Each structure stands twice: as structure tokens, then as C-alpha cells.
Amino acid sequence: MKILRLKVKPNSRQQMLQQSEDGNLIALLKSPPIEGKANQELIQLLAKEFDVPKSLIRIKAGASSKNKLVEIDI
């Protein structure tokens, strides 16, 4: 199991993951933070990045916040 601390930036021009200076990840997402669209895009991006099925990724904290705690069953 892997725990990630992420800062999410919705409505970005491109979709990508970046590492911040403090070691946390920053997720740039194209989707708006409406009706969970940004959370869905985040799960898809992490599934692709870590090569795991989407069902193994859960947002443990911060579902409606820009700062999220994500659990990945690896």
C-alpha cells in the first residue's frame, strides 16, 4: 500500500504530475472541480502513472479539497 499527499490544480491547460520542492506531488488536471470530475481525472491519471487499475486507488481524505490523501494498493 502506498500513501500519497497531493495538491490538485484543476482547470489547468495540461494534465500531468509534478513533484514539489517539499517532495509532495502536484496534479495538474484539465477537469473543473465540479461533480467530482477532477477527482475522477485524478484517479485515472494516477492509475496510468503507477500502472494499476483504477479500482485500487482511493481518495482517503480531501475529496472536496485541493489537498488530498490518496491510497494506492500496489
Backbone as a printed PyTorch tensor [residue, N CA C, xyz], in Angstrom:
tensor([[[  0.8430,  -1.1700,   0.0000],
         [  0.0000,   0.0000,   0.0000],
         [  0.8990,   1.2470,   0.0000]],

        [[  0.5190,   2.2040,  -0.7980],
         [  1.2710,   3.4510,  -0.9070],
         [  0.3300,   4.6100,  -0.6050]],

        [[  0.7950,   5.5460,   0.2350],
         [  0.0120,   6.7280,   0.5800],
         [  0.6850,   7.9420,  -0.0580]],

        [[ -0.0920,   8.7320,  -0.7720],
         [  0.4170,   9.9310,  -1.4370],
         [ -0.2890,  11.1700,  -0.9060]],

        [[  0.4800,  12.2260,  -0.7030],
         [ -0.0860,  13.5400,  -0.4030],
         [  0.0020,  14.3500,  -1.6870]],

        [[ -1.1510,  14.8250,  -2.1300],
         [ -1.2340,  15.5330,  -3.4020],
         [ -1.8520,  16.9080,  -3.2230]],

        [[ -1.4090,  17.8190,  -4.0520],
         [ -2.1020,  19.0930,  -4.2080],
         [ -2.6440,  19.0870,  -5.6340]],

        [[ -3.9120,  19.3310,  -5.7660],
         [ -4.5820,  19.2660,  -7.0650],
         [ -4.8410,  20.6800,  -7.5790]],

        [[ -4.5250,  20.8840,  -8.8540],
         [ -4.8060,  22.1660,  -9.5040],
         [ -5.7270,  21.9040, -10.6950]],

        [[ -7.0480,  22.0370, -10.4910],
         [ -7.9960,  21.8130, -11.5900],
         [ -7.9720,  22.9700, -12.5800]],

        [[ -8.6270,  22.7670, -13.7130],
         [ -8.7290,  23.7580, -14.7870],
         [ -7.3610,  24.1600, -15.3490]],

        [[ -6.4150,  23.2320, -15.3630],
         [ -5.0910,  23.5060, -15.9300],
         [ -5.1200,  23.2860, -17.4360]],

        [[ -4.1310,  23.8140, -18.1050],
         [ -4.0490,  23.6500, -19.5620],
         [ -3.6460,  22.2360, -19.9570]],

        [[ -2.8610,  21.5800, -19.1000],
         [ -2.4160,  20.2240, -19.4280],
         [ -2.5930,  19.3170, -18.2190]],

        [[ -2.5730,  18.0070, -18.4830],
         [ -2.7330,  17.0150, -17.4350],
         [ -1.3790,  16.3830, -17.1660]],

        [[ -0.8930,  16.5200, -15.9190],
         [  0.3990,  15.9290, -15.5940],
         [  0.6180,  15.9160, -14.0880]],

        [[  1.6170,  15.1220, -13.6570],
         [  2.0490,  15.0990, -12.2690],
         [  3.4040,  15.7840, -12.1750]],

        [[  3.5840,  16.5880, -11.1300],
         [  4.8620,  17.2490, -10.8810],
         [  5.2350,  17.0040,  -9.4280]],

        [[  6.5170,  17.0460,  -9.1450],
         [  6.9750,  16.9340,  -7.7670],
         [  7.2960,  18.3280,  -7.2400]],

        [[  6.7880,  18.6370,  -6.0610],
         [  7.0580,  19.9480,  -5.4640],
         [  8.3810,  19.9010,  -4.7060]],

        [[  8.8250,  21.0550,  -4.2350],
         [ 10.0950,  21.1470,  -3.5270],
         [ 10.0920,  20.3630,  -2.2140]],

        [[  8.9330,  20.2400,  -1.5840],
         [  8.8580,  19.5090,  -0.3150],
         [  8.6560,  18.0060,  -0.5040]],

        [[  8.6560,  17.5280,  -1.7420],
         [  8.5540,  16.1010,  -2.0200],
         [  7.1550,  15.6110,  -2.2980]],

        [[  6.1460,  16.4300,  -2.0820],
         [  4.7700,  16.0420,  -2.3880],
         [  4.5110,  16.1760,  -3.8830]],

        [[  3.4440,  15.5560,  -4.3400],
         [  3.0780,  15.6310,  -5.7480],
         [  2.0670,  16.7320,  -5.9910]],

        [[  2.1530,  17.3290,  -7.1710],
         [  1.1640,  18.2910,  -7.6380],
         [  0.5360,  17.6930,  -8.8830]],

        [[ -0.7840,  17.5810,  -8.8820],
         [ -1.5050,  17.0430, -10.0290],
         [ -2.1850,  18.1830, -10.7690]],

        [[ -1.7740,  18.4050, -12.0000],
         [ -2.4290,  19.3890, -12.8530],
         [ -3.5130,  18.6530, -13.6310]],

        [[ -4.7540,  19.1150, -13.5070],
         [ -5.8910,  18.4390, -14.1290],
         [ -6.6540,  19.4080, -15.0170]],

        [[ -7.1570,  18.8990, -16.1230],
         [ -7.9260,  19.7220, -17.0530],
         [ -9.3720,  19.9170, -16.5940]],

        [[ -9.8930,  18.9600, -15.8650],
         [-11.3030,  18.9890, -15.4590],
         [-11.5780,  20.0540, -14.3990]],

        [[-12.7990,  20.5730, -14.3900],
         [-13.1860,  21.5120, -13.3330],
         [-13.5380,  20.7440, -12.0530]],

        [[-13.4490,  21.4000, -10.9080],
         [-13.7760,  20.7170,  -9.6510],
         [-15.2820,  20.6900,  -9.3790]],

        [[-16.0270,  20.2110, -10.3470],
         [-17.4870,  20.1820, -10.2520],
         [-17.9600,  18.7380, -10.3890]],

        [[-18.8590,  18.3260,  -9.4920],
         [-19.4780,  16.9960,  -9.5240],
         [-18.4530,  15.8670,  -9.5400]],

        [[-17.2970,  16.0610,  -8.9170],
         [-16.2910,  15.0100,  -8.8100],
         [-15.5000,  14.7350, -10.0740]],

        [[-15.6190,  15.5880, -11.0840],
         [-14.9080,  15.3530, -12.3400],
         [-13.3990,  15.4010, -12.1550]],

        [[-12.9080,  16.3370, -11.3580],
         [-11.4680,  16.4360, -11.1210],
         [-10.9700,  15.2170, -10.3440]],

        [[-11.7570,  14.7210,  -9.3950],
         [-11.3570,  13.5240,  -8.6460],
         [-11.2790,  12.3060,  -9.5620]],

        [[-12.2230,  12.1750, -10.4780],
         [-12.2060,  11.0660, -11.4300],
         [-10.9800,  11.1520, -12.3310]],

        [[-10.6690,  12.3580, -12.7940],
         [ -9.4970,  12.5400, -13.6440],
         [ -8.2150,  12.2340, -12.8630]],

        [[ -8.1730,  12.6270, -11.5980],
         [ -7.0130,  12.3410, -10.7530],
         [ -6.7970,  10.8350, -10.6190]],

        [[ -7.8570,  10.0960, -10.3810],
         [ -7.7460,   8.6380, -10.2460],
         [ -7.2620,   8.0220, -11.5520]],

        [[ -7.7620,   8.4910, -12.6880],
         [ -7.3070,   7.9810, -13.9880],
         [ -5.8320,   8.2900, -14.2110]],

        [[ -5.4080,   9.4950, -13.8690],
         [ -4.0190,   9.8980, -14.0470],
         [ -3.0850,   9.0560, -13.1710]],

        [[ -3.4620,   8.8370, -11.9170],
         [ -2.6370,   8.0350, -11.0210],
         [ -2.5950,   6.5660, -11.4470]],

        [[ -3.7190,   6.0540, -11.9430],
         [ -3.7590,   4.6670, -12.4200],
         [ -2.8040,   4.4890, -13.5990]],

        [[ -2.7820,   5.4510, -14.4850],
         [ -1.8870,   5.3930, -15.6400],
         [ -0.4250,   5.5380, -15.1970]],

        [[ -0.1510,   6.4680, -14.2870],
         [  1.2130,   6.7370, -13.8250],
         [  1.8190,   5.5470, -13.0760]],

        [[  1.0250,   4.9070, -12.2080],
         [  1.5250,   3.8060, -11.3970],
         [  1.1870,   2.4360, -11.9820]],

        [[  0.5480,   2.4150, -13.1480],
         [  0.2130,   1.1830, -13.8660],
         [ -0.5780,   0.2090, -12.9930]],

        [[ -1.6570,   0.7190, -12.4100],
         [ -2.5610,  -0.1010, -11.6050],
         [ -3.9910,   0.1710, -12.0580]],

        [[ -4.9180,  -0.7560, -11.8000],
         [ -6.3190,  -0.4910, -12.1290],
         [ -6.8870,   0.6430, -11.2590]],

        [[ -7.8580,   1.3570, -11.7940],
         [ -8.4720,   2.4700, -11.0740],
         [ -9.1240,   2.0060,  -9.7740]],

        [[ -9.5590,   0.7640,  -9.7300],
         [-10.2390,   0.2500,  -8.5370],
         [ -9.3040,   0.1410,  -7.3360]],

        [[ -7.9920,   0.1890,  -7.5530],
         [ -7.0250,   0.0910,  -6.4520],
         [ -6.6280,   1.4510,  -5.8950]],

        [[ -7.2520,   2.5210,  -6.3740],
         [ -6.9170,   3.8780,  -5.9380],
         [ -8.1230,   4.4850,  -5.2190]],

        [[ -7.8700,   5.0020,  -4.0050],
         [ -8.9350,   5.6030,  -3.2090],
         [ -8.4760,   6.9510,  -2.6550]],

        [[ -9.3630,   7.9120,  -2.6800],
         [ -9.1020,   9.2060,  -2.0420],
         [ -9.5340,   9.0510,  -0.5890]],

        [[ -8.5600,   9.0170,   0.3090],
         [ -8.8380,   8.7860,   1.7310],
         [ -9.2720,  10.0550,   2.4520]],

        [[ -8.7230,  11.2000,   2.0450],
         [ -9.0830,  12.4650,   2.6980],
         [ -8.9720,  13.5870,   1.6770]],

        [[ -9.8220,  14.5830,   1.8140],
         [ -9.7550,  15.7560,   0.9610],
         [-10.5200,  15.6400,  -0.3410]],

        [[-11.5810,  14.8750,  -0.3730],
         [-12.3460,  14.6950,  -1.6110],
         [-12.8620,  16.0210,  -2.1630]],

        [[-13.1440,  16.9800,  -1.2750],
         [-13.6340,  18.2780,  -1.7490],
         [-12.6100,  19.3890,  -1.5080]],

        [[-11.3580,  19.0100,  -1.3320],
         [-10.2890,  19.9580,  -1.0620],
         [ -9.2130,  19.8550,  -2.1480]],

        [[ -8.3650,  20.8720,  -2.2510],
         [ -7.2490,  20.7990,  -3.1970],
         [ -6.1260,  19.9220,  -2.6660]],

        [[ -6.0420,  19.7650,  -1.3460],
         [ -5.0380,  18.8970,  -0.7380],
         [ -5.6810,  17.5510,  -0.4480]],

        [[ -5.1130,  16.5020,  -1.0160],
         [ -5.7170,  15.1740,  -0.9050],
         [ -4.7290,  14.1580,  -0.3650]],

        [[ -5.2640,  13.1410,   0.2630],
         [ -4.5120,  11.9930,   0.7190],
         [ -5.0520,  10.8120,  -0.0700]],

        [[ -4.2000,  10.1820,  -0.8660],
         [ -4.6270,   9.1130,  -1.7680],
         [ -3.9190,   7.8240,  -1.3920]],

        [[ -4.6720,   6.7360,  -1.3880],
         [ -4.1150,   5.4130,  -1.0730],
         [ -4.1320,   4.5640,  -2.3450]],

        [[ -2.9930,   3.9480,  -2.6410],
         [ -2.8940,   3.0650,  -3.8200],
         [ -2.4670,   1.6860,  -3.3340]],

        [[ -3.2440,   0.6700,  -3.6450],
         [ -2.8870,  -0.7060,  -3.2980],
         [ -1.9730,  -1.2550,  -4.3730]],

        [[ -0.6910,  -1.3060,  -4.0550],
         [  0.2910,  -1.8140,  -5.0200],
         [  0.7470,  -3.1810,  -4.5680]]])
